[in-house]
Amino acid sequence: MFPLRDPTPEEHVEIVRALESMRPSLPLRISEMVRWARHAKILEVAPYDVIITQGSMPDYLYLVLSGQLRAVGSLDGRTQVLNYHNAPAFVGEYGILYRTARTASVDAVSEAKLACWSLEDVTRLLDGNEAMRAYLKRVHALYVECARQQFPGKQWDEMVVFRSRKHVIQLFSAWMLPLTLFSAGVFLCLWLSWMGVGFPFTIGGISIILIGLALGVYSYFDWTNDEYIVTSKRVIHIERLLLYGEKRDEAPLVRIQDITVVTDNLLQRLLDYSDIRIQTAGAGTIIFSGMPHAGRVREIIFNERAREHERRATEDRMLVRSALQRSIVAASRTLRISPNLQSPFHGVSPDKTEPTPNGICTSRLPPLIHYFYPRQMVVEGDKITWRKHWIVLAYKILPPLILLNGSSAVLILLLLYMPRTWYPAIMIPCVVAAFVWYLFRYDEWYRDVYIIQGNRIIDIVSSGFRLRGERRREGTFDAVQNVTYTIPGFWHQLINMGNVVIETAGTEQTFAFNSVFDPSKVQQEVFDRWNAYHEERRRREQEEQRRHWAEWFSEYHLLQSQLKWTGHP
């Protein structure tokens, strides 16, 4: 356990102010908050210091006064970040309340100051205060709810901070036509009934009512389908059109440049909803249309961006310090490296290996079987090859297959019933021609591929056996600005086929992976690799800078040592 100390008078005030600013608000009066502050101790931790170890018994309840903590635990059998705790926030409440082993490990993301209450003090302070006990249970439930939120492509060190759909007024706007049809149908049925006109004339009114109800249900589910997500690493807009298609836009938080809230009319101002335009560096503009409480959402995005920058800056600073210490140790052979500087994941054991998409390594199959076994995706090390959807293959090979099967059937019948005539000799070239046509169309689908390998994007458009040539276009992640996907229509959605668009800064503006199976997974794989490439490049550049700084400081350390030994001041 790290050393604790008594708070200063200024820190007493800081603790009370932190308790006052808690959201949701604490069920405590000011006098009770002051009493809590009197029983608190102060704990100061450095980045990557482990405050709570998973499986240990509870000893303290923590309140984050400054800095940022990270909780890492197992959820659904996978190790992942459960929460990032920013000031002010309670940490470790579950073990204290239920006297059970810690369910997650908590370490410091940056330098942090915490107020701590021992198990005995918390028990005494909670005695007779069921409202505060219920508050801590509610806080834990909110943490669990936040940790369990999932979305396609969620990474192990990512958590959902905010999730919303369009304002309900936009649902009412979409209901205008259904309500009009429904009202017209009801009015028609009532009028016909008043006029004494019965079946079958009332069928028209009932049909109008049913059409209005169907459109209303469709509008509701279409409204619930769209999602705006802000995570600890990125912003995501998923636009789904019920029974029609889907599109996804996203951008890392660190690429966000500015956020504009657009309120077009008085109604938007009165109902507190607006459009949010998120301008990014190299990833285009992401629009959150009809966002409720847009000003608060803007602040959430800016806060999360600042916290992500804080996490990166802390990691960079600690790596610089570690590099300097290693360099000085290598130069003087007298110093030792502080153990908590060696790894940015000290104290937790996250699974840093990204899951590999399901695929089959081609080297395990004989060449002939490999060629004639159609696969829409093949994984070979860091190389992923996608082909067009199987429906595209079926469309290409269906005519030659029909001709091949038909001519083969006719040839077999002729050989069985007319073997001594010249008719079989005529059908044999037809069978061979149909088979060659089939091979040509199949080879055209087989060679038309999209490849991601290392930092390269490759789009190959080929003809069968390259008889009519081949076009190969390559680019790198350096030029990529954004990665999106679209599912164009109902039938595409039914068979999960769509297009992945990779926007670049080159003369040809996009790479288009057209008609691929499961476009959301293809887009997420490309986006993750693009993001990982830029992160790796940033780390390499910073490592080079750290190496130069380490060399300079080690030389400075040696010169200082030499001056000391020679007696120079």
Disulfide bonds with the S-S distance in Angstrom:
none
